[in-house]
Amino acid sequence: MTQIFERKLNVSLIIFLLAAALFIAPRHIEAQDAIQLVDQSWESSFNQAVTFSAEASSSAEIVDADLFYRVVGQLATSRNQGEFTPGTTVKATYTIDLTEPVNYQPPGTELEFWWKFVDADGNELKTDPETLNYIDDRHTWETLENDRLTLGWYNGDNRFGETLFERANEALDTLEADFGASIENPIKIFIYGNQQELLDAMSAGAQEWTGGAAYTDYGVVVIGIRPDQLDWGLKAMTHEMSHLVIHQATDNPFGGGDTLPRWLDEGIAVYNENRAELDEDFKPLFERAVANNNLMTLRTLSSPFPSDTIQANLAYGESGAVVKFMIDTYGPEAMADLLAVFAEGALYDEALEQAIGLNMDQLDNAFRASLGLQPLPGTEANIEASDAGQTEPAVVEESQGETSNEEPAVAVAVEATAAVVSEPAQEAAPANEPAAAESAPESAQSSGPLSALPCAAGLLMTLALGGAVFGWRLSR
């Protein structure tokens, strides 16, 4: 009798649990799917706007619709309230106005986006993230790519694109072999057919003489290169993409835009243009400064470069020469160690001492000794020389003297978010024209990091026009 009772009790318990499950489950499913996504889409007009749209429905009135987006690979996320009329079925839209410099996105940007809807009952729906690839679809691009980079061009034959692609890969090989800096995230290079078409693809704040830009946080280089400018273009592209790779190798949450001293960052880019010797655009002025014992100190070159055209040109040449000296003297392993230490957020002297056993002044003196120059006055290595009455070399921080037709010149402008290099001048311009400052575009996410290095390639290409030598303008 007891066994029968227990058996009936067990059966009743099972029936009760099944009924409870059936009663609870539909309520749970209803809560999960209270808001339904009907459709979503996006459309873009390059350099004008990107518009996101989504339609959702619910049994209760939908009272909130927000679009979230961020650049792929970045942490900063932008939250934006969509435009819609509250109801049980809504169509929400949000438009990014790309004509505003603060919202500028370079071609090749990948944006990850999603919607969040909330109804009056407190139910929420977060859509699955989707990714859009923002491309300048006004041109028909030819592309070459591998696992490290994608290069696109539309003006020029296949050999034109292949030459640039081969040089880009050689530059990546050099950075890995000599500095231990390998690509973590593939980079994108877009070659526009001429300068005007490049400017049409850039932020409204770009200056009329801008010839290219490196957006380090996006991993994108844009340059205007005509087929008859290939020699200049190979150098410009190499320099700018070097900044992208070094940025990847040393990026950390401590250094912001100043992880490396300026001379090292720009020196690596100059060195990568020509590993064998200093480029002819910089060599004569550098050699003259050595002969006159008029080099700048590395501590001076750690800050933004001089605004004076001649001194800016010297700063790039000297920085490239220092980096070559370090490679030749201490070897690639030491340079790789140096970048690795900088990636940990070390200060300038600390990083140098860990990697090569010298602080900045001692490195400066070693470099000067290799050129047959006396140590810097006031440093430990120059105590005896100072007592003997050695003359202190001139250190130039700002404009000193005027430019002349005998020396290449470059006009420099500091830009907060994009490294920019000018294209070769098409018309004669005064060699001593003052530097121009460019208003800088910012990242679309106002809380995010700067979109690119605050300095640009020191690329010069000198033309003899009417017997005068003119330097290319470029902004840093």
Order of alpha helices (4+ residues) and beta strands (2+ residues): alpha-beta-beta-beta-beta-beta-beta-beta-beta-beta-alpha-beta-alpha-beta-beta-alpha-alpha-alpha-alpha-alpha-alpha-alpha-alpha-beta-beta-beta-beta-beta
